[in-house]
Amino acid sequence: MSITSEALQDAGRAIATSQTPSKEFRHLSRAHQRELFFRLPESVQETLVVDMSPTQLKQFVRRLDPDEATDVLGFADEETRATVLRRLDEDRREKIEFLLEFSPETAAGHMNIDYVTVGIERTLAEIAQRVRRYEDRTDRFPTIFVTDGETLLGQLPGGTLAMTDRDDVDLRDHVIETPTVRYDSPDTDVVDVFRSNPERSVAVLDDDGTILGVIYAGDLLGVIEEVAGETLYEFTGVQEEESVLDGPLVKIRSRYKWLIINLGTAFLAAAVVGLFEDTIAAFTLLAVYMPVVAGMGGNAGTQSMAVTVRGIALGQVSLPTGGRAVFNEVVAGAANGAITGVLVAVIATVFNQSPLLGAVLGVSMVLNLVIAGFFGTLIPLVLSRVGKDPATSATIFITTATDVLGFLVFLGLAQVALGL
């Protein structure tokens, strides 16, 4: 019985939020279990696997592709994994044991072994016979790699086999160049290979150039989504592995350290404000506009950081060549500060009947957005130069700079200009 995508999503939410996810999972048909399992958060996947008996786990993985079965068994303890492997047929066991040797975060961890290799001297008829034998044994059409001795020449498209009645065909005229990666390449490097090549598959090679497996673009969808979301997670201090469906304890453990660090910077900003306690007490309207100055500086700094981090990731800018980027962001900050500064100055003048307060706010806005542009660009460049990931650590420094210096500029100007 088929299941709609919406119903599958509902089932996934029910399982991920259930106090007994394994019970909910067992109520699904085996086909739906396979379809749903890999859509669930990793923490839920692990719970499901740990709660399965060896017999249940064997029944589940025996219907999976070897690379999928490898991912599932990676959550099991060694004893359970060994028990399940012993109960599988020899061919499937050998494939899974082979794949389990590799780290799941490398190229080899994402490859499958549905391929055949043929020599360049083979005829199309011989290759077609080889492919039919593979299909009879596995019920899958393999990727066809063509080699010249030990050297990989490329991939032979399956459609070429329609010409099996012509044995005089030169395979070199039909071989498509195939990108390759080493088995121990990080999975993010494999994503980069796919981005720079239009091919749908990549060959995974051993140290000596031997073909170990093949990766299809679809095998990396999870990694691509992970990479796409990684920067967003890091900007906000959320762990990559945290899911929206995780329980409160998981969310607490993955966030409290970041919040404590931010608390420390908040106290630093508060200390600066404390230096002007008498000034604020004498002119309480300053307290009303302090969040405006700090908020605008923080937002502008984050904008500059986002652009700079993207430039670093694309290789467009580095610390030695970053002078132009810093200058551009500072000028843009000054211009945007002038625009927003005029607006806030007019508002303060009209509503508070204080042109001098409006002038202080306007000048403070310009200076704070200049500060935001400067530090929002420079800090990521410096962190990248010293080997730190700017996406994970720049935000806290930029926010500190805009808050502390923004309050210092605003309250300092007010103290001088208003004679407080």
Buried (B, 14 or more C-beta within 10 A) or exposed (E): EEBEEEEBEEBBEEBBEBEEBBEBBEEBEEEBBBBBBBBBBBBBBBBBBEBBEBEBBBBBBBEBBBBBBBBBBBBBEEEBBBBBBEBBEEEBBBBBBBBBEBEEEBBBBBBBBBBBBBEBEBBBBBBBEBBEEBEEEBEEEBBBBBBEEEEBBBBBEEEBBEEBEEEEBEBEEBBEEBBBBBBBBBBBEBBEBBEEEEBEBBBBBEEEEEBBBBBBEEBBEBBBEBBEEBBEBBBEBBBEEBBEBBEEEBBEEBBEEBEEBBEEBBEEBEEBBEEBEEBBEBBEBBEEBBEBBBEBBBEBBBBBBBBBBBBBEEEEBEBEEBEEBBEBBBEBBBBBBBEBBBEBBBBBBEEBEBEEBBBBBBBBBBBBBBBBBBBBBBBBBBBBBEEEBBBBBBBBBBBBBBBBBBBBBBBBBBBEEBEB
